[in-house]
Amino acid sequence: MSKERNCADERARKETLEIAEKYTHDKDNLIAILNEVQVKYGYIPKESQLTIAEYLDMPLAEVYGVITFYSRFTLIPKGKYNISICMGTACFVKGAKELVERAKERLGIEEGQTSEDGKFSLETMRCVGACGLAPVFTINDEVYGKATVKKLDEVLDSLMKE
């Protein structure tokens, strides 16, 4: 393991412990702690999972189980631009599948993955609540409605230039 990796691991442990120490050692605080770690890092690093398990005196498998049960939590770092394509009924019937296929082709990643450069991640979601604008995709918290493959390409082109 590289020296840089050891420093990053140690920093994650320290920062996670600082978050955990805002709470008592009660296992009921697991979700709140995980939520703060998720907000801080955009995902829940392995080092954070270990630290939380130790702090709450619970098995790592139990912490992992909670993380993987709730869709809000992720074990994979998200890209600078997190692209989510709605696959709810209205979006699906209006062409969301084509948007997903185009995004995968353009970014060279599958759903749930992050590009090697860390710039883009791709996921699908069930409903964004903007059915009147179907199909819809979001990038970070910005909603793009009445989306087409052309519109997706234009947005990706502008982000790739950054």
Chimera marker file (.cmm) of the C-alpha trace (Angstrom):
<marker_set name="trace">
<marker id="1" x="0.000" y="0.000" z="0.000" r="1" g="1" b="0" radius="0.5"/>
<marker id="2" x="1.363" y="3.400" z="-0.935" r="1" g="1" b="0" radius="0.5"/>
<marker id="3" x="2.258" y="6.111" z="1.521" r="1" g="1" b="0" radius="0.5"/>
<marker id="4" x="-0.415" y="8.411" z="-0.006" r="1" g="1" b="0" radius="0.5"/>
<marker id="5" x="-3.066" y="5.711" z="0.474" r="1" g="1" b="0" radius="0.5"/>
<marker id="6" x="-2.063" y="5.248" z="4.135" r="1" g="1" b="0" radius="0.5"/>
<marker id="7" x="-2.382" y="9.010" z="4.703" r="1" g="1" b="0" radius="0.5"/>
<marker id="8" x="-5.808" y="9.083" z="3.035" r="1" g="1" b="0" radius="0.5"/>
<marker id="9" x="-6.965" y="6.099" z="5.106" r="1" g="1" b="0" radius="0.5"/>
<marker id="10" x="-5.761" y="7.708" z="8.322" r="1" g="1" b="0" radius="0.5"/>
<marker id="11" x="-7.432" y="11.018" z="7.420" r="1" g="1" b="0" radius="0.5"/>
<marker id="12" x="-10.740" y="9.216" z="6.711" r="1" g="1" b="0" radius="0.5"/>
<marker id="13" x="-10.505" y="7.399" z="10.044" r="1" g="1" b="0" radius="0.5"/>
<marker id="14" x="-9.840" y="10.631" z="11.916" r="1" g="1" b="0" radius="0.5"/>
<marker id="15" x="-12.583" y="12.596" z="10.139" r="1" g="1" b="0" radius="0.5"/>
<marker id="16" x="-15.097" y="9.775" z="10.597" r="1" g="1" b="0" radius="0.5"/>
<marker id="17" x="-14.290" y="9.542" z="14.293" r="1" g="1" b="0" radius="0.5"/>
<marker id="18" x="-14.863" y="13.302" z="14.609" r="1" g="1" b="0" radius="0.5"/>
<marker id="19" x="-18.314" y="12.797" z="13.061" r="1" g="1" b="0" radius="0.5"/>
<marker id="20" x="-19.113" y="9.764" z="15.222" r="1" g="1" b="0" radius="0.5"/>
<marker id="21" x="-18.086" y="11.512" z="18.435" r="1" g="1" b="0" radius="0.5"/>
<marker id="22" x="-20.989" y="13.938" z="18.011" r="1" g="1" b="0" radius="0.5"/>
<marker id="23" x="-23.162" y="10.948" z="18.915" r="1" g="1" b="0" radius="0.5"/>
<marker id="24" x="-23.326" y="8.496" z="21.800" r="1" g="1" b="0" radius="0.5"/>
<marker id="25" x="-22.073" y="4.944" z="21.284" r="1" g="1" b="0" radius="0.5"/>
<marker id="26" x="-25.692" y="3.787" z="20.846" r="1" g="1" b="0" radius="0.5"/>
<marker id="27" x="-26.266" y="1.647" z="17.730" r="1" g="1" b="0" radius="0.5"/>
<marker id="28" x="-29.403" y="3.690" z="17.048" r="1" g="1" b="0" radius="0.5"/>
<marker id="29" x="-27.070" y="6.459" z="15.842" r="1" g="1" b="0" radius="0.5"/>
<marker id="30" x="-25.725" y="4.371" z="12.951" r="1" g="1" b="0" radius="0.5"/>
<marker id="31" x="-27.923" y="5.922" z="10.244" r="1" g="1" b="0" radius="0.5"/>
<marker id="32" x="-27.208" y="9.480" z="11.391" r="1" g="1" b="0" radius="0.5"/>
<marker id="33" x="-23.458" y="8.839" z="11.406" r="1" g="1" b="0" radius="0.5"/>
<marker id="34" x="-23.569" y="7.122" z="8.006" r="1" g="1" b="0" radius="0.5"/>
<marker id="35" x="-25.563" y="10.023" z="6.621" r="1" g="1" b="0" radius="0.5"/>
<marker id="36" x="-22.956" y="12.572" z="7.748" r="1" g="1" b="0" radius="0.5"/>
<marker id="37" x="-20.121" y="10.470" z="6.315" r="1" g="1" b="0" radius="0.5"/>
<marker id="38" x="-22.033" y="10.113" z="3.017" r="1" g="1" b="0" radius="0.5"/>
<marker id="39" x="-22.504" y="13.886" z="2.848" r="1" g="1" b="0" radius="0.5"/>
<marker id="40" x="-18.823" y="14.515" z="3.599" r="1" g="1" b="0" radius="0.5"/>
<marker id="41" x="-17.314" y="12.082" z="1.087" r="1" g="1" b="0" radius="0.5"/>
<marker id="42" x="-20.123" y="11.449" z="-1.394" r="1" g="1" b="0" radius="0.5"/>
<marker id="43" x="-19.859" y="7.760" z="-0.478" r="1" g="1" b="0" radius="0.5"/>
<marker id="44" x="-18.903" y="5.682" z="2.569" r="1" g="1" b="0" radius="0.5"/>
<marker id="45" x="-15.242" y="4.636" z="2.440" r="1" g="1" b="0" radius="0.5"/>
<marker id="46" x="-14.122" y="1.280" z="3.848" r="1" g="1" b="0" radius="0.5"/>
<marker id="47" x="-12.040" y="3.065" z="6.499" r="1" g="1" b="0" radius="0.5"/>
<marker id="48" x="-15.145" y="4.937" z="7.655" r="1" g="1" b="0" radius="0.5"/>
<marker id="49" x="-17.119" y="1.701" z="7.882" r="1" g="1" b="0" radius="0.5"/>
<marker id="50" x="-14.428" y="0.174" z="10.093" r="1" g="1" b="0" radius="0.5"/>
<marker id="51" x="-14.265" y="3.263" z="12.300" r="1" g="1" b="0" radius="0.5"/>
<marker id="52" x="-18.037" y="3.388" z="12.727" r="1" g="1" b="0" radius="0.5"/>
<marker id="53" x="-18.209" y="-0.338" z="13.541" r="1" g="1" b="0" radius="0.5"/>
<marker id="54" x="-15.533" y="0.087" z="16.210" r="1" g="1" b="0" radius="0.5"/>
<marker id="55" x="-17.126" y="3.239" z="17.621" r="1" g="1" b="0" radius="0.5"/>
<marker id="56" x="-20.573" y="1.648" z="17.926" r="1" g="1" b="0" radius="0.5"/>
<marker id="57" x="-19.122" y="-1.724" z="18.977" r="1" g="1" b="0" radius="0.5"/>
<marker id="58" x="-20.917" y="-3.617" z="16.252" r="1" g="1" b="0" radius="0.5"/>
<marker id="59" x="-19.840" y="-6.046" z="13.542" r="1" g="1" b="0" radius="0.5"/>
<marker id="60" x="-18.586" y="-4.535" z="10.295" r="1" g="1" b="0" radius="0.5"/>
<marker id="61" x="-21.029" y="-6.825" z="8.472" r="1" g="1" b="0" radius="0.5"/>
<marker id="62" x="-23.938" y="-5.107" z="10.221" r="1" g="1" b="0" radius="0.5"/>
<marker id="63" x="-22.695" y="-1.639" z="9.183" r="1" g="1" b="0" radius="0.5"/>
<marker id="64" x="-22.192" y="-2.931" z="5.629" r="1" g="1" b="0" radius="0.5"/>
<marker id="65" x="-25.675" y="-4.456" z="5.653" r="1" g="1" b="0" radius="0.5"/>
<marker id="66" x="-27.288" y="-1.130" z="6.528" r="1" g="1" b="0" radius="0.5"/>
<marker id="67" x="-25.263" y="0.702" z="3.871" r="1" g="1" b="0" radius="0.5"/>
<marker id="68" x="-26.248" y="-1.752" z="1.154" r="1" g="1" b="0" radius="0.5"/>
<marker id="69" x="-29.897" y="-1.904" z="2.271" r="1" g="1" b="0" radius="0.5"/>
<marker id="70" x="-30.575" y="1.818" z="1.878" r="1" g="1" b="0" radius="0.5"/>
<marker id="71" x="-30.278" y="3.200" z="-1.645" r="1" g="1" b="0" radius="0.5"/>
<marker id="72" x="-29.245" y="6.608" z="-0.277" r="1" g="1" b="0" radius="0.5"/>
<marker id="73" x="-25.895" y="5.187" z="0.772" r="1" g="1" b="0" radius="0.5"/>
<marker id="74" x="-23.187" y="4.144" z="-1.642" r="1" g="1" b="0" radius="0.5"/>
<marker id="75" x="-19.840" y="2.387" z="-1.389" r="1" g="1" b="0" radius="0.5"/>
<marker id="76" x="-18.607" y="3.800" z="-4.689" r="1" g="1" b="0" radius="0.5"/>
<marker id="77" x="-17.295" y="7.352" z="-5.060" r="1" g="1" b="0" radius="0.5"/>
<marker id="78" x="-19.479" y="9.472" z="-7.317" r="1" g="1" b="0" radius="0.5"/>
<marker id="79" x="-18.051" y="11.553" z="-10.115" r="1" g="1" b="0" radius="0.5"/>
<marker id="80" x="-17.814" y="15.317" z="-10.126" r="1" g="1" b="0" radius="0.5"/>
<marker id="81" x="-20.918" y="15.124" z="-12.318" r="1" g="1" b="0" radius="0.5"/>
<marker id="82" x="-23.416" y="12.557" z="-11.067" r="1" g="1" b="0" radius="0.5"/>
<marker id="83" x="-25.798" y="11.808" z="-13.933" r="1" g="1" b="0" radius="0.5"/>
<marker id="84" x="-29.116" y="10.189" z="-13.016" r="1" g="1" b="0" radius="0.5"/>
<marker id="85" x="-31.636" y="9.197" z="-15.652" r="1" g="1" b="0" radius="0.5"/>
<marker id="86" x="-35.240" y="8.708" z="-14.586" r="1" g="1" b="0" radius="0.5"/>
<marker id="87" x="-36.677" y="5.322" z="-15.517" r="1" g="1" b="0" radius="0.5"/>
<marker id="88" x="-40.139" y="5.934" z="-14.049" r="1" g="1" b="0" radius="0.5"/>
<marker id="89" x="-43.077" y="4.979" z="-16.248" r="1" g="1" b="0" radius="0.5"/>
<marker id="90" x="-43.571" y="8.364" z="-17.935" r="1" g="1" b="0" radius="0.5"/>
<marker id="91" x="-39.861" y="8.772" z="-18.651" r="1" g="1" b="0" radius="0.5"/>
<marker id="92" x="-39.441" y="5.173" z="-19.774" r="1" g="1" b="0" radius="0.5"/>
<marker id="93" x="-42.240" y="5.336" z="-22.349" r="1" g="1" b="0" radius="0.5"/>
<marker id="94" x="-40.900" y="8.641" z="-23.674" r="1" g="1" b="0" radius="0.5"/>
<marker id="95" x="-37.385" y="7.370" z="-24.375" r="1" g="1" b="0" radius="0.5"/>
<marker id="96" x="-35.342" y="7.191" z="-21.170" r="1" g="1" b="0" radius="0.5"/>
<marker id="97" x="-33.824" y="3.854" z="-22.220" r="1" g="1" b="0" radius="0.5"/>
<marker id="98" x="-32.230" y="5.552" z="-25.235" r="1" g="1" b="0" radius="0.5"/>
<marker id="99" x="-30.788" y="8.215" z="-22.930" r="1" g="1" b="0" radius="0.5"/>
<marker id="100" x="-29.245" y="5.541" z="-20.699" r="1" g="1" b="0" radius="0.5"/>
<marker id="101" x="-27.726" y="3.730" z="-23.678" r="1" g="1" b="0" radius="0.5"/>
<marker id="102" x="-26.307" y="6.970" z="-25.093" r="1" g="1" b="0" radius="0.5"/>
<marker id="103" x="-24.842" y="8.019" z="-21.735" r="1" g="1" b="0" radius="0.5"/>
<marker id="104" x="-23.186" y="4.605" z="-21.331" r="1" g="1" b="0" radius="0.5"/>
<marker id="105" x="-21.759" y="4.851" z="-24.840" r="1" g="1" b="0" radius="0.5"/>
<marker id="106" x="-20.484" y="8.412" z="-24.421" r="1" g="1" b="0" radius="0.5"/>
<marker id="107" x="-19.028" y="7.945" z="-20.947" r="1" g="1" b="0" radius="0.5"/>
<marker id="108" x="-17.695" y="4.418" z="-21.425" r="1" g="1" b="0" radius="0.5"/>
<marker id="109" x="-19.238" y="3.267" z="-18.140" r="1" g="1" b="0" radius="0.5"/>
<marker id="110" x="-22.179" y="1.171" z="-16.999" r="1" g="1" b="0" radius="0.5"/>
<marker id="111" x="-24.922" y="2.144" z="-14.575" r="1" g="1" b="0" radius="0.5"/>
<marker id="112" x="-23.528" y="2.433" z="-11.056" r="1" g="1" b="0" radius="0.5"/>
<marker id="113" x="-20.003" y="3.180" z="-12.263" r="1" g="1" b="0" radius="0.5"/>
<marker id="114" x="-17.749" y="6.227" z="-12.215" r="1" g="1" b="0" radius="0.5"/>
<marker id="115" x="-15.429" y="7.150" z="-15.067" r="1" g="1" b="0" radius="0.5"/>
<marker id="116" x="-11.716" y="6.483" z="-14.523" r="1" g="1" b="0" radius="0.5"/>
<marker id="117" x="-10.976" y="10.210" z="-14.413" r="1" g="1" b="0" radius="0.5"/>
<marker id="118" x="-13.559" y="10.637" z="-11.633" r="1" g="1" b="0" radius="0.5"/>
<marker id="119" x="-15.469" y="13.191" z="-13.656" r="1" g="1" b="0" radius="0.5"/>
<marker id="120" x="-18.727" y="11.320" z="-14.352" r="1" g="1" b="0" radius="0.5"/>
<marker id="121" x="-20.902" y="8.750" z="-12.639" r="1" g="1" b="0" radius="0.5"/>
<marker id="122" x="-24.063" y="7.244" z="-14.067" r="1" g="1" b="0" radius="0.5"/>
<marker id="123" x="-27.132" y="5.851" z="-12.371" r="1" g="1" b="0" radius="0.5"/>
<marker id="124" x="-30.811" y="5.396" z="-12.990" r="1" g="1" b="0" radius="0.5"/>
<marker id="125" x="-33.597" y="6.311" z="-10.624" r="1" g="1" b="0" radius="0.5"/>
<marker id="126" x="-37.259" y="5.380" z="-10.355" r="1" g="1" b="0" radius="0.5"/>
<marker id="127" x="-38.962" y="8.794" z="-10.392" r="1" g="1" b="0" radius="0.5"/>
<marker id="128" x="-37.803" y="12.356" z="-10.135" r="1" g="1" b="0" radius="0.5"/>
<marker id="129" x="-41.329" y="13.733" z="-9.710" r="1" g="1" b="0" radius="0.5"/>
<marker id="130" x="-41.277" y="15.714" z="-12.948" r="1" g="1" b="0" radius="0.5"/>
<marker id="131" x="-43.433" y="13.429" z="-15.086" r="1" g="1" b="0" radius="0.5"/>
<marker id="132" x="-44.791" y="16.361" z="-17.106" r="1" g="1" b="0" radius="0.5"/>
<marker id="133" x="-41.232" y="16.977" z="-18.328" r="1" g="1" b="0" radius="0.5"/>
<marker id="134" x="-40.536" y="13.347" z="-19.266" r="1" g="1" b="0" radius="0.5"/>
<marker id="135" x="-38.038" y="12.073" z="-20.083" r="1" g="1" b="0" radius="0.5"/>
<marker id="136" x="-35.858" y="13.618" z="-17.414" r="1" g="1" b="0" radius="0.5"/>
<marker id="137" x="-32.221" y="13.363" z="-16.380" r="1" g="1" b="0" radius="0.5"/>
<marker id="138" x="-30.371" y="15.186" z="-13.638" r="1" g="1" b="0" radius="0.5"/>
<marker id="139" x="-26.764" y="16.174" z="-13.279" r="1" g="1" b="0" radius="0.5"/>
<marker id="140" x="-25.989" y="16.744" z="-9.640" r="1" g="1" b="0" radius="0.5"/>
<marker id="141" x="-29.129" y="18.635" z="-8.600" r="1" g="1" b="0" radius="0.5"/>
<marker id="142" x="-29.990" y="20.252" z="-11.949" r="1" g="1" b="0" radius="0.5"/>
<marker id="143" x="-33.009" y="18.803" z="-13.762" r="1" g="1" b="0" radius="0.5"/>
<marker id="144" x="-33.096" y="18.527" z="-17.556" r="1" g="1" b="0" radius="0.5"/>
<marker id="145" x="-36.623" y="17.892" z="-18.834" r="1" g="1" b="0" radius="0.5"/>
<marker id="146" x="-38.074" y="16.899" z="-22.214" r="1" g="1" b="0" radius="0.5"/>
<marker id="147" x="-34.687" y="15.327" z="-22.774" r="1" g="1" b="0" radius="0.5"/>
<marker id="148" x="-33.486" y="13.931" z="-26.064" r="1" g="1" b="0" radius="0.5"/>
<marker id="149" x="-30.293" y="12.150" z="-27.019" r="1" g="1" b="0" radius="0.5"/>
<marker id="150" x="-29.247" y="15.381" z="-28.751" r="1" g="1" b="0" radius="0.5"/>
<marker id="151" x="-29.841" y="17.399" z="-25.569" r="1" g="1" b="0" radius="0.5"/>
<marker id="152" x="-27.899" y="14.852" z="-23.503" r="1" g="1" b="0" radius="0.5"/>
<marker id="153" x="-25.021" y="15.036" z="-26.001" r="1" g="1" b="0" radius="0.5"/>
<marker id="154" x="-24.971" y="18.837" z="-25.834" r="1" g="1" b="0" radius="0.5"/>
<marker id="155" x="-24.852" y="18.851" z="-22.029" r="1" g="1" b="0" radius="0.5"/>
<marker id="156" x="-22.148" y="16.167" z="-21.943" r="1" g="1" b="0" radius="0.5"/>
<marker id="157" x="-20.113" y="18.047" z="-24.569" r="1" g="1" b="0" radius="0.5"/>
<marker id="158" x="-20.153" y="21.192" z="-22.417" r="1" g="1" b="0" radius="0.5"/>
<marker id="159" x="-19.146" y="19.281" z="-19.272" r="1" g="1" b="0" radius="0.5"/>
<marker id="160" x="-16.359" y="17.405" z="-21.044" r="1" g="1" b="0" radius="0.5"/>
<marker id="161" x="-14.774" y="20.725" z="-22.014" r="1" g="1" b="0" radius="0.5"/>
<marker id="162" x="-14.488" y="21.749" z="-18.338" r="1" g="1" b="0" radius="0.5"/>
<link id1="1" id2="2" r="1" g="1" b="0" radius="0.2"/>
<link id1="2" id2="3" r="1" g="1" b="0" radius="0.2"/>
<link id1="3" id2="4" r="1" g="1" b="0" radius="0.2"/>
<link id1="4" id2="5" r="1" g="1" b="0" radius="0.2"/>
<link id1="5" id2="6" r="1" g="1" b="0" radius="0.2"/>
<link id1="6" id2="7" r="1" g="1" b="0" radius="0.2"/>
<link id1="7" id2="8" r="1" g="1" b="0" radius="0.2"/>
<link id1="8" id2="9" r="1" g="1" b="0" radius="0.2"/>
<link id1="9" id2="10" r="1" g="1" b="0" radius="0.2"/>
<link id1="10" id2="11" r="1" g="1" b="0" radius="0.2"/>
<link id1="11" id2="12" r="1" g="1" b="0" radius="0.2"/>
<link id1="12" id2="13" r="1" g="1" b="0" radius="0.2"/>
<link id1="13" id2="14" r="1" g="1" b="0" radius="0.2"/>
<link id1="14" id2="15" r="1" g="1" b="0" radius="0.2"/>
<link id1="15" id2="16" r="1" g="1" b="0" radius="0.2"/>
<link id1="16" id2="17" r="1" g="1" b="0" radius="0.2"/>
<link id1="17" id2="18" r="1" g="1" b="0" radius="0.2"/>
<link id1="18" id2="19" r="1" g="1" b="0" radius="0.2"/>
<link id1="19" id2="20" r="1" g="1" b="0" radius="0.2"/>
<link id1="20" id2="21" r="1" g="1" b="0" radius="0.2"/>
<link id1="21" id2="22" r="1" g="1" b="0" radius="0.2"/>
<link id1="22" id2="23" r="1" g="1" b="0" radius="0.2"/>
<link id1="23" id2="24" r="1" g="1" b="0" radius="0.2"/>
<link id1="24" id2="25" r="1" g="1" b="0" radius="0.2"/>
<link id1="25" id2="26" r="1" g="1" b="0" radius="0.2"/>
<link id1="26" id2="27" r="1" g="1" b="0" radius="0.2"/>
<link id1="27" id2="28" r="1" g="1" b="0" radius="0.2"/>
<link id1="28" id2="29" r="1" g="1" b="0" radius="0.2"/>
<link id1="29" id2="30" r="1" g="1" b="0" radius="0.2"/>
<link id1="30" id2="31" r="1" g="1" b="0" radius="0.2"/>
<link id1="31" id2="32" r="1" g="1" b="0" radius="0.2"/>
<link id1="32" id2="33" r="1" g="1" b="0" radius="0.2"/>
<link id1="33" id2="34" r="1" g="1" b="0" radius="0.2"/>
<link id1="34" id2="35" r="1" g="1" b="0" radius="0.2"/>
<link id1="35" id2="36" r="1" g="1" b="0" radius="0.2"/>
<link id1="36" id2="37" r="1" g="1" b="0" radius="0.2"/>
<link id1="37" id2="38" r="1" g="1" b="0" radius="0.2"/>
<link id1="38" id2="39" r="1" g="1" b="0" radius="0.2"/>
<link id1="39" id2="40" r="1" g="1" b="0" radius="0.2"/>
<link id1="40" id2="41" r="1" g="1" b="0" radius="0.2"/>
<link id1="41" id2="42" r="1" g="1" b="0" radius="0.2"/>
<link id1="42" id2="43" r="1" g="1" b="0" radius="0.2"/>
<link id1="43" id2="44" r="1" g="1" b="0" radius="0.2"/>
<link id1="44" id2="45" r="1" g="1" b="0" radius="0.2"/>
<link id1="45" id2="46" r="1" g="1" b="0" radius="0.2"/>
<link id1="46" id2="47" r="1" g="1" b="0" radius="0.2"/>
<link id1="47" id2="48" r="1" g="1" b="0" radius="0.2"/>
<link id1="48" id2="49" r="1" g="1" b="0" radius="0.2"/>
<link id1="49" id2="50" r="1" g="1" b="0" radius="0.2"/>
<link id1="50" id2="51" r="1" g="1" b="0" radius="0.2"/>
<link id1="51" id2="52" r="1" g="1" b="0" radius="0.2"/>
<link id1="52" id2="53" r="1" g="1" b="0" radius="0.2"/>
<link id1="53" id2="54" r="1" g="1" b="0" radius="0.2"/>
<link id1="54" id2="55" r="1" g="1" b="0" radius="0.2"/>
<link id1="55" id2="56" r="1" g="1" b="0" radius="0.2"/>
<link id1="56" id2="57" r="1" g="1" b="0" radius="0.2"/>
<link id1="57" id2="58" r="1" g="1" b="0" radius="0.2"/>
<link id1="58" id2="59" r="1" g="1" b="0" radius="0.2"/>
<link id1="59" id2="60" r="1" g="1" b="0" radius="0.2"/>
<link id1="60" id2="61" r="1" g="1" b="0" radius="0.2"/>
<link id1="61" id2="62" r="1" g="1" b="0" radius="0.2"/>
<link id1="62" id2="63" r="1" g="1" b="0" radius="0.2"/>
<link id1="63" id2="64" r="1" g="1" b="0" radius="0.2"/>
<link id1="64" id2="65" r="1" g="1" b="0" radius="0.2"/>
<link id1="65" id2="66" r="1" g="1" b="0" radius="0.2"/>
<link id1="66" id2="67" r="1" g="1" b="0" radius="0.2"/>
<link id1="67" id2="68" r="1" g="1" b="0" radius="0.2"/>
<link id1="68" id2="69" r="1" g="1" b="0" radius="0.2"/>
<link id1="69" id2="70" r="1" g="1" b="0" radius="0.2"/>
<link id1="70" id2="71" r="1" g="1" b="0" radius="0.2"/>
<link id1="71" id2="72" r="1" g="1" b="0" radius="0.2"/>
<link id1="72" id2="73" r="1" g="1" b="0" radius="0.2"/>
<link id1="73" id2="74" r="1" g="1" b="0" radius="0.2"/>
<link id1="74" id2="75" r="1" g="1" b="0" radius="0.2"/>
<link id1="75" id2="76" r="1" g="1" b="0" radius="0.2"/>
<link id1="76" id2="77" r="1" g="1" b="0" radius="0.2"/>
<link id1="77" id2="78" r="1" g="1" b="0" radius="0.2"/>
<link id1="78" id2="79" r="1" g="1" b="0" radius="0.2"/>
<link id1="79" id2="80" r="1" g="1" b="0" radius="0.2"/>
<link id1="80" id2="81" r="1" g="1" b="0" radius="0.2"/>
<link id1="81" id2="82" r="1" g="1" b="0" radius="0.2"/>
<link id1="82" id2="83" r="1" g="1" b="0" radius="0.2"/>
<link id1="83" id2="84" r="1" g="1" b="0" radius="0.2"/>
<link id1="84" id2="85" r="1" g="1" b="0" radius="0.2"/>
<link id1="85" id2="86" r="1" g="1" b="0" radius="0.2"/>
<link id1="86" id2="87" r="1" g="1" b="0" radius="0.2"/>
<link id1="87" id2="88" r="1" g="1" b="0" radius="0.2"/>
<link id1="88" id2="89" r="1" g="1" b="0" radius="0.2"/>
<link id1="89" id2="90" r="1" g="1" b="0" radius="0.2"/>
<link id1="90" id2="91" r="1" g="1" b="0" radius="0.2"/>
<link id1="91" id2="92" r="1" g="1" b="0" radius="0.2"/>
<link id1="92" id2="93" r="1" g="1" b="0" radius="0.2"/>
<link id1="93" id2="94" r="1" g="1" b="0" radius="0.2"/>
<link id1="94" id2="95" r="1" g="1" b="0" radius="0.2"/>
<link id1="95" id2="96" r="1" g="1" b="0" radius="0.2"/>
<link id1="96" id2="97" r="1" g="1" b="0" radius="0.2"/>
<link id1="97" id2="98" r="1" g="1" b="0" radius="0.2"/>
<link id1="98" id2="99" r="1" g="1" b="0" radius="0.2"/>
<link id1="99" id2="100" r="1" g="1" b="0" radius="0.2"/>
<link id1="100" id2="101" r="1" g="1" b="0" radius="0.2"/>
<link id1="101" id2="102" r="1" g="1" b="0" radius="0.2"/>
<link id1="102" id2="103" r="1" g="1" b="0" radius="0.2"/>
<link id1="103" id2="104" r="1" g="1" b="0" radius="0.2"/>
<link id1="104" id2="105" r="1" g="1" b="0" radius="0.2"/>
<link id1="105" id2="106" r="1" g="1" b="0" radius="0.2"/>
<link id1="106" id2="107" r="1" g="1" b="0" radius="0.2"/>
<link id1="107" id2="108" r="1" g="1" b="0" radius="0.2"/>
<link id1="108" id2="109" r="1" g="1" b="0" radius="0.2"/>
<link id1="109" id2="110" r="1" g="1" b="0" radius="0.2"/>
<link id1="110" id2="111" r="1" g="1" b="0" radius="0.2"/>
<link id1="111" id2="112" r="1" g="1" b="0" radius="0.2"/>
<link id1="112" id2="113" r="1" g="1" b="0" radius="0.2"/>
<link id1="113" id2="114" r="1" g="1" b="0" radius="0.2"/>
<link id1="114" id2="115" r="1" g="1" b="0" radius="0.2"/>
<link id1="115" id2="116" r="1" g="1" b="0" radius="0.2"/>
<link id1="116" id2="117" r="1" g="1" b="0" radius="0.2"/>
<link id1="117" id2="118" r="1" g="1" b="0" radius="0.2"/>
<link id1="118" id2="119" r="1" g="1" b="0" radius="0.2"/>
<link id1="119" id2="120" r="1" g="1" b="0" radius="0.2"/>
<link id1="120" id2="121" r="1" g="1" b="0" radius="0.2"/>
<link id1="121" id2="122" r="1" g="1" b="0" radius="0.2"/>
<link id1="122" id2="123" r="1" g="1" b="0" radius="0.2"/>
<link id1="123" id2="124" r="1" g="1" b="0" radius="0.2"/>
<link id1="124" id2="125" r="1" g="1" b="0" radius="0.2"/>
<link id1="125" id2="126" r="1" g="1" b="0" radius="0.2"/>
<link id1="126" id2="127" r="1" g="1" b="0" radius="0.2"/>
<link id1="127" id2="128" r="1" g="1" b="0" radius="0.2"/>
<link id1="128" id2="129" r="1" g="1" b="0" radius="0.2"/>
<link id1="129" id2="130" r="1" g="1" b="0" radius="0.2"/>
<link id1="130" id2="131" r="1" g="1" b="0" radius="0.2"/>
<link id1="131" id2="132" r="1" g="1" b="0" radius="0.2"/>
<link id1="132" id2="133" r="1" g="1" b="0" radius="0.2"/>
<link id1="133" id2="134" r="1" g="1" b="0" radius="0.2"/>
<link id1="134" id2="135" r="1" g="1" b="0" radius="0.2"/>
<link id1="135" id2="136" r="1" g="1" b="0" radius="0.2"/>
<link id1="136" id2="137" r="1" g="1" b="0" radius="0.2"/>
<link id1="137" id2="138" r="1" g="1" b="0" radius="0.2"/>
<link id1="138" id2="139" r="1" g="1" b="0" radius="0.2"/>
<link id1="139" id2="140" r="1" g="1" b="0" radius="0.2"/>
<link id1="140" id2="141" r="1" g="1" b="0" radius="0.2"/>
<link id1="141" id2="142" r="1" g="1" b="0" radius="0.2"/>
<link id1="142" id2="143" r="1" g="1" b="0" radius="0.2"/>
<link id1="143" id2="144" r="1" g="1" b="0" radius="0.2"/>
<link id1="144" id2="145" r="1" g="1" b="0" radius="0.2"/>
<link id1="145" id2="146" r="1" g="1" b="0" radius="0.2"/>
<link id1="146" id2="147" r="1" g="1" b="0" radius="0.2"/>
<link id1="147" id2="148" r="1" g="1" b="0" radius="0.2"/>
<link id1="148" id2="149" r="1" g="1" b="0" radius="0.2"/>
<link id1="149" id2="150" r="1" g="1" b="0" radius="0.2"/>
<link id1="150" id2="151" r="1" g="1" b="0" radius="0.2"/>
<link id1="151" id2="152" r="1" g="1" b="0" radius="0.2"/>
<link id1="152" id2="153" r="1" g="1" b="0" radius="0.2"/>
<link id1="153" id2="154" r="1" g="1" b="0" radius="0.2"/>
<link id1="154" id2="155" r="1" g="1" b="0" radius="0.2"/>
<link id1="155" id2="156" r="1" g="1" b="0" radius="0.2"/>
<link id1="156" id2="157" r="1" g="1" b="0" radius="0.2"/>
<link id1="157" id2="158" r="1" g="1" b="0" radius="0.2"/>
<link id1="158" id2="159" r="1" g="1" b="0" radius="0.2"/>
<link id1="159" id2="160" r="1" g="1" b="0" radius="0.2"/>
<link id1="160" id2="161" r="1" g="1" b="0" radius="0.2"/>
<link id1="161" id2="162" r="1" g="1" b="0" radius="0.2"/>
</marker_set>
